Amino acid sequence: MATMLIWMPPEKIALFKAIVESYDNLATLRTEDPAQHHLRLYFAVESASEVYALIDSLEGQFSIRRIA
């Protein structure tokens, strides 16, 4: 299992979650820190390249920041 921690403006989270869930079994999205709007994506290591590509494609539209 691999994970990625990200941040985005709260008003964009619901739409982002819907998009992630539309990719069956690609990733699961959970709120890591609601006060800071930190979200964690959980995904299979084998799907990492697809997850990174999806995040890269949505980064500008959703103002996504990856958190180390």
Buried (B, 14 or more C-beta within 10 A) or exposed (E): EBEBBBBBEEEBBEEBBEBBEEEEEBBEBEEBEEEEBBBBBEBEEEBEEBBBEBBEEBBEEBEBEEEE
